[in-house]
Amino acid sequence: QVQLVESGGGLVQAGGSLRLSCAASGRTFSGYVMGWFRQAPGKERDFVAAISRRGGSTSYADSVKGRFTISRDNAKNTVYLQMNSLKPEDTAVYYCAADREGWNTTPLSYEYDDWGQGTQVTVSS
């Protein structure tokens, strides 16, 4: 298993920005496809973004394209989610996830093997 710890969540105003970080344990971080998901109260956990092992490929949910950017620093075992132009509908608990076996930036939650505890993002209007 891989231990994942998210940080950087908080309360921001609509139109503001926030950067989330996810720190991973182990020495094989560069071998994992990494993803971000989010879950609002009473809703399913939804895909947000994913990044390939070396960071050369990314994918995004339509709802965040043009506003969010996923990146990674393999030397620091960390993946980031830069969130700009935040909207109240972005309010959710954001989770970091690792796909230890995959090669694609999959949006499917069941393809991911390990999950962080989540960090709350609240966007006020």
Secondary structure in CASP SS format (residue, H / E / C, confidence):
PFRMAT SS
TARGET T0000
AUTHOR 0000-0000-0000
METHOD secondary structure of the structure
MODEL  1
Q C 1.00
V C 1.00
Q C 1.00
L E 1.00
V E 1.00
E E 1.00
S E 1.00
G C 1.00
G C 1.00
G E 1.00
L E 1.00
V E 1.00
Q E 1.00
A C 1.00
G C 1.00
G C 1.00
S C 1.00
L E 1.00
R E 1.00
L E 1.00
S E 1.00
C E 1.00
A E 1.00
A E 1.00
S C 1.00
G C 1.00
R C 1.00
T C 1.00
F H 1.00
S H 1.00
G H 1.00
Y C 1.00
V E 1.00
M E 1.00
G E 1.00
W E 1.00
F E 1.00
R E 1.00
Q E 1.00
A C 1.00
P C 1.00
G C 1.00
K C 1.00
E C 1.00
R C 1.00
D E 1.00
F E 1.00
V E 1.00
A E 1.00
A E 1.00
I E 1.00
S C 1.00
R C 1.00
R C 1.00
G C 1.00
G C 1.00
S C 1.00
T E 1.00
S E 1.00
Y E 1.00
A C 1.00
D C 1.00
S C 1.00
V C 1.00
K C 1.00
G C 1.00
R C 1.00
F E 1.00
T E 1.00
I E 1.00
S E 1.00
R E 1.00
D E 1.00
N H 1.00
A H 1.00
K H 1.00
N C 1.00
T E 1.00
V E 1.00
Y E 1.00
L E 1.00
Q E 1.00
M E 1.00
N C 1.00
S C 1.00
L C 1.00
K C 1.00
P H 1.00
E H 1.00
D H 1.00
T C 1.00
A E 1.00
V E 1.00
Y E 1.00
Y E 1.00
C E 1.00
A E 1.00
A E 1.00
D E 1.00
R C 1.00
E C 1.00
G C 1.00
W C 1.00
N C 1.00
T C 1.00
T C 1.00
P C 1.00
L C 1.00
S H 1.00
Y H 1.00
E H 1.00
Y C 1.00
D C 1.00
D E 1.00
W E 1.00
G C 1.00
Q C 1.00
G C 1.00
T E 1.00
Q E 1.00
V E 1.00
T E 1.00
V E 1.00
S E 1.00
S C 1.00
END
